[in-house]
Amino acid sequence: MDASDGHENALSAKKSGKTSLLDSGEDFEVLDEEDIDDDLPPLEDAGGGDENVADNTGKKTAEEESEASAQMDEWLDVLGNDQLKKKVLEPGKGRASRPQKGQDVEINLKTLLMDGTLVEEQNNLSFTLGDGDVIQALDLTVQLMEMGEKALIHTDAKYAYGARGSLEPEVPPNAQLSLEVELVKATDAPDVELMPPSDRIALAIRKRERGNVHYQRTDYAFAVNSYSIALQITESNSKVDISPEEEEELLDVKVKCLNNMAASQLKLDHYDAALKSCVSALAHQPDNIKALFRMGKVLALQGEYTEAIQTLRKALKLEPSNKTIHAELSKLVKKHSEQRGAEQAMYKKMLGNPSKSGTTKSRAKSSWGLSWKWLFGATAVAIGGVALSVVIAARN
């Protein structure tokens, strides 16, 4: 496993005292809000060798020998952006001996800063190629190495320890690195279904912890990838005997992965995926506070305020003293109240003001009443005048 996992352990070692379930080491809500670097390329195959490795290992054609000689004199721009370069120091056993993505590889590694300062030296470092178990510079370049090859890798901080750097090994922020790598061995990864339960549990925990390291570095997409791999390990069928205690331990690792995955998906604004992760966690542990808390946040972000408030109230009932849940619930209730007030104002505007309408009708009715009275009065006066004229004319 990558020695950078010690970064998380060093941070955890500084914590002491009793904390709530929500504020434990598995909860990532306490981290600073920072955007993920969208320029990070996916963990993809950068050009591994052919599948038929065994038949041709150790054999090199004249063309390959000529190519290897040329490579020793030039740098390979791995990603085409001049930020990750590889140079062959000693050629290996031919292109057919290159490792495949998904294989377990073993390397000797020497890490230096660009000024030559030694960071660390690791012999027989093992990891699964393409799983994100090590810094991305290694994941991408080891795929291009031949068995027995020694290579020099120059990498930008983006593909190493990033803007945050690392506590263990000690790497400054935004540090470019020089890596001296020797590919020692590559073997097929073991069949998870045939692994002893204790080994399977340990492997799932390592993948989850690697996801935590990615999260600490704000590499949320890579964190989701590591948690997904850990989940696959916990969900695989076992072809060997497993005790109820071991099954319970696997389930505990699974729920932790689902919770941490939901936190990462929230950071990526993948609300539907985050909600699905929370629902899956609660299916196994209905009273899991972290799953309830994150589910409440997701529902609120989706505009489902009533359901979000109910979910957070359930979480608060399980842990009444939790200040984080209190704050989130208070904020949500206030926001929901403001939304309802705005909706009521909108409805009144659409339907009109009943009291104002009634006053207008009353005034209109009164106006019509006065008009009719005036008309009848005028008519009576006119008729009276005509009658008087007739009487006077008759007398004359």
Secondary structure, 3 states (H helix, E strand, C coil): CCHHHHHHHHHHHCCCCCCCCCCCCCCCCCCCCCCCCCCCCCCCCCCCCCCCCCCCCCCCCHHHHHHHHHHCCCCEECCCCCCEEEEEEECCCCHHHCCCCCCEEEEEEEEEECCCCEEEEEEEEEEECCCCCCCHHHHHHHHHCCCCCEEEEEECHHHCCCCCCECCCCECCCCCEEEEEEEEEEECCCCHHHCCHHHHHHHHHHHHHHHHHHHHCCCHHHHHHHHHHHHHHHHCCCCCCCCHHHHHHHHHHHHHHHHHHHHHHHHCCCHHHHHHHHHHHHHHCCCCHHHHHHHHHHHHHCCCHHHHHHHHHHHHHHCCCCHHHHHHHHHHHHHHHHHHHHHHHHHHHHHCCHHHHHHHHHHHHHHHHHHHHHHHHHHHHHHHHHHHHHHHHHHC
